[in-house]
Amino acid sequence: MRRADHHDLRGIVTPDGAVLSVHTWADPDLAADAPTLVLAHGWGVNHESWMPVVEALAYEPVRVVTWDQRGHGRSTIGLRRAVVSSVSVEHTGRDLD
């Protein structure tokens, strides 16, 4: 089976109430200590921009994680924020952490 057939979607809640859409692709037989590759998209797009890379890595022994940054794709912007322009690079770094 291709890695894309082994997809897990989760909503991760940040301390300020944003819900981040996190996608993981991994073969179920992948070793627990296998490398994890986290791919962060650019401004104005979402995790789907990484799908060609996910497909290209389909048979590699690596776990691939993509996510929709705040206010992008399926991720919310968070509580107390009205517009995505209120989100900073620092927010993105904390979310990734």
N, C-alpha and C positions, 0 to 999 in steps of 0.2 A: 504494500500500500504506500501511496505517496504521503508525505508529511501533511499536506493540505487536508488529508482525510482525518487527521488527528488534531483537531482544532478545539481549544478550550477558550471560552469567552467568560470573563469575570468583570464585575463592577467593583472597583476598589474605592472606598470612601476616604477622602483626605480629612485632616483635622478640621478644616474650615467648611466641610460639607460638600465639596465637589465629588462627583462620582466619575471616576476615570474608567473608560472602556479599555480593558487589557486583553489582548489576544495572544495565546501561546500555541505554537505548533511543535509537536515532538512525537517521535515514534514511541509507543507505549513500552517498548523494550529498551529504550535508551537508558544508559546507566545514570544513576542519580548524580554522579560527579562529572557528567559530561558538560562541556562548555555551554554557556548560555549567551546568545547574541541578542542584545536589546537594540531595536531600531527605532529611532525617534524621527518623525516626519518634520517637514518644513512648515512654515506659516501658510495658512490658508488651504491645506490639504488634510488628509487623515491617514490612518494606518494602511488604507488600501494602496497608497502610493508605493508601499514596500512589497506588494504581492509578487511582482516578477522576481524579486530577490528570494522571497520565501519559497517560491517554486524552484528556483535555481539551486537552492540548498536542500531540496526535498530528500535526497539520499545521503546527505552528510550527517555524521554523528554529532549533531548540535541541536540544542533547543533554541527556537527562535521566538522572541517576544516582540510584538508591536503594540502600540497603544495610541489612542487618540488623546492628544494634549487638550487641556482645558478649553472649552468652547469650540472644539473641533470634533467632527464626526459625531459619535454617540456620547462623548464626555460632556458633562455639564460644566458651567463656569464656576460654580461654588456659591456659597451663601454670601450675602453682602456685596455682590458684584453685579452690576447691571449690564456691563458691556465687556467684551473680550479685551478691549484696549486697556482695561484696568489690570490685566494680568502681566506680570513681569518675567524676565528671564530667571529671576530668583525663584518665582513660583514653579516654573518648569523644572528647575534643578531640584527643588524640594519634592515635587511630585515624582520625579524619576527616582530619587533616593528611596 
